[in-house]
Amino acid sequence: MDNEKQMLKDISMIDFVLVDLMLYLDTHPYDRNAMEYYNHYNRIKNRMEKEFSMKYYPLNKNMADSTKEWRWGMAPLPWEGGCR
């Protein structure tokens, strides 16, 4: 697996953890440990997404930094295998 695909896989794993924690927090809104876990993993995911966006292409429009070059359209399209 190349580095780009590994980074996307790692980001999706962290995203899964965040969704799971959000669902838990919906039913346990006062659990401080869960909130700390959520904030911790959210910071990790943001850092990973920023690193990926700088190295390859932006993952969302908020990461499309247009100061150097417009890279928003560089991501593979779904019919090119981009949504695997």
Backbone torsions as a table, in degrees:
resi	resn	phi	psi	omega
1	MET	NA	129.2	179.5
2	ASP	-75.5	167.8	-173.8
3	ASN	-61.7	-39.6	179.9
4	GLU	-60.1	-47.9	-179.6
5	LYS	-67.0	-36.5	178.2
6	GLN	-65.1	-41.9	178.8
7	MET	-63.2	-42.6	177.8
8	LEU	-63.2	-38.9	178.2
9	LYS	-64.0	-44.2	179.5
10	ASP	-63.3	-40.9	178.2
11	ILE	-63.3	-41.6	-179.4
12	SER	-68.0	-32.3	177.3
13	MET	-66.8	-43.2	178.0
14	ILE	-64.8	-38.7	178.5
15	ASP	-61.9	-39.5	177.1
16	PHE	-61.3	-43.4	178.2
17	VAL	-60.1	-43.1	-179.6
18	LEU	-64.2	-41.4	178.1
19	VAL	-63.0	-43.1	178.9
20	ASP	-62.0	-42.9	178.0
21	LEU	-66.1	-37.3	177.5
22	MET	-63.3	-42.4	178.3
23	LEU	-62.5	-41.5	177.6
24	TYR	-63.0	-44.6	-178.1
25	LEU	-67.5	-23.5	174.9
26	ASP	-61.5	-33.0	-178.7
27	THR	-103.1	-11.4	179.7
28	HIS	-134.6	64.3	-171.6
29	PRO	-67.9	-11.1	-178.3
30	TYR	-107.3	10.4	179.8
31	ASP	-78.9	100.9	-176.4
32	ARG	-63.7	-38.0	179.8
33	ASN	-63.3	-42.6	179.4
34	ALA	-64.8	-38.5	177.9
35	MET	-65.1	-38.6	177.8
36	GLU	-66.6	-41.7	175.5
37	TYR	-59.9	-45.8	-179.5
38	TYR	-59.1	-49.3	-179.1
39	ASN	-62.0	-39.8	178.8
40	HIS	-61.5	-51.4	-177.8
41	TYR	-71.2	-28.3	176.2
42	ASN	-66.7	-40.8	176.3
43	ARG	-63.6	-41.8	178.4
44	ILE	-61.5	-46.8	-179.2
45	LYS	-62.0	-44.2	178.9
46	ASN	-60.0	-41.6	179.1
47	ARG	-65.5	-42.7	179.4
48	MET	-65.3	-42.0	178.8
49	GLU	-64.6	-40.4	179.0
50	LYS	-64.5	-44.0	178.3
51	GLU	-61.8	-45.0	179.1
52	PHE	-61.9	-45.1	-178.1
53	SER	-62.9	-36.4	178.6
54	MET	-72.0	-34.7	-175.4
55	LYS	-83.8	-37.1	-173.5
56	TYR	-120.4	-78.2	-179.6
57	TYR	-159.0	155.4	-178.2
58	PRO	-66.8	141.3	179.9
59	LEU	-88.6	-18.5	173.6
60	ASN	-149.8	167.0	-173.8
61	LYS	-64.2	-23.9	178.9
62	ASN	-71.0	-17.5	179.6
63	MET	-99.8	7.0	-179.6
64	ALA	-82.5	86.2	-179.9
65	ASP	-76.8	113.1	-175.7
66	SER	-98.0	14.8	-178.8
67	THR	-75.2	-29.7	-178.3
68	LYS	-103.5	-55.3	178.4
69	GLU	-157.9	153.6	-179.5
70	TRP	-83.4	109.0	-174.3
71	ARG	-110.7	4.7	-176.6
72	TRP	-58.4	-38.2	-177.4
73	GLY	-84.6	9.0	-176.8
74	MET	-84.2	-15.0	-179.3
75	ALA	-68.8	144.0	177.0
76	PRO	-65.3	139.7	179.9
77	LEU	-79.8	159.4	-177.2
78	PRO	-53.6	-39.6	-179.4
79	TRP	-75.9	-5.3	174.7
80	GLU	-101.3	8.4	-179.4
81	GLY	90.6	17.6	-176.4
82	GLY	-77.4	-10.9	-175.9
83	CYS	-115.8	39.8	-179.7
84	ARG	-88.6	NA	NA
